[in-house]
Amino acid sequence: MSKVDFGARRKEAEAAGLLGSGDYYKLKEGDNRLRLMAECLPHQSDYQGKPTFKWLTYILDRRDGKVKPFFMPHKIYKAIEALQTSEDYAFYDVPMPYDLTVHAKKAGTKDVEYTVMPARKETPLTPAEESELDQAKPLRELQKLLKDKQAKGEPSTTEPDNAEEHSETCTCDQCVP
């Protein structure tokens, strides 16, 4: 018999880029507070042989203060687009000048519903938060790496949060724009 440390093996595979490291932001049931930190790039991928569409961006996760890649559902993107053109919440630059609270109802299902609420006031980023963004891989470079992995047939890390609930013909906002 030989001893095996499954956790260490998983961490080695993550470090080698073979697995998603869990550093991608996933919406949880209830309120999710975040700050949009970068532009949003259209990102199409395949999950279980079916095309999916999301917006790839970086967000600041207010739960742990870390900048993370986020595969944003189109419905959330449309809500942010509406904020950008509103009289009270207009913005032109990223990072956004205020936080967002994304409320997810029925998270993990194909019936997930999102409500996007802007913070009532603008708050500047801290130097540590700005540094966290500066240390992130450029967004277009990250997208290219993801597309290269997909082209090689490697497992996708971009499946919908509720992928297990999606069918091959799903037309929800997470799968198609």
Sequence and secondary structure as in RCSB ss.txt:
>XXXX:A:sequence
MSKVDFGARRKEAEAAGLLGSGDYYKLKEGDNRLRLMAECLPHQSDYQGKPTFKWLTYILDRRDGKVKPFFMPHK
IYKAIEALQTSEDYAFYDVPMPYDLTVHAKKAGTKDVEYTVMPARKETPLTPAEESELDQAKPLRELQKLLKDKQ
AKGEPSTTEPDNAEEHSETCTCDQCVP
>XXXX:A:secstr
     HHHHHHHHHHTTSS  S SB   SEEEEEEE S  EEEEEEETTEEEEEEEEEEEETTTTEEEEEEE HH
HHHHHHHHHTSTTT   SSS SS EEEEEESTTSTT EEEEEE SS     HHHHHHHHHS  HHHHHHHHHHHH
HTT   S   TTGGG  TT  STTT  
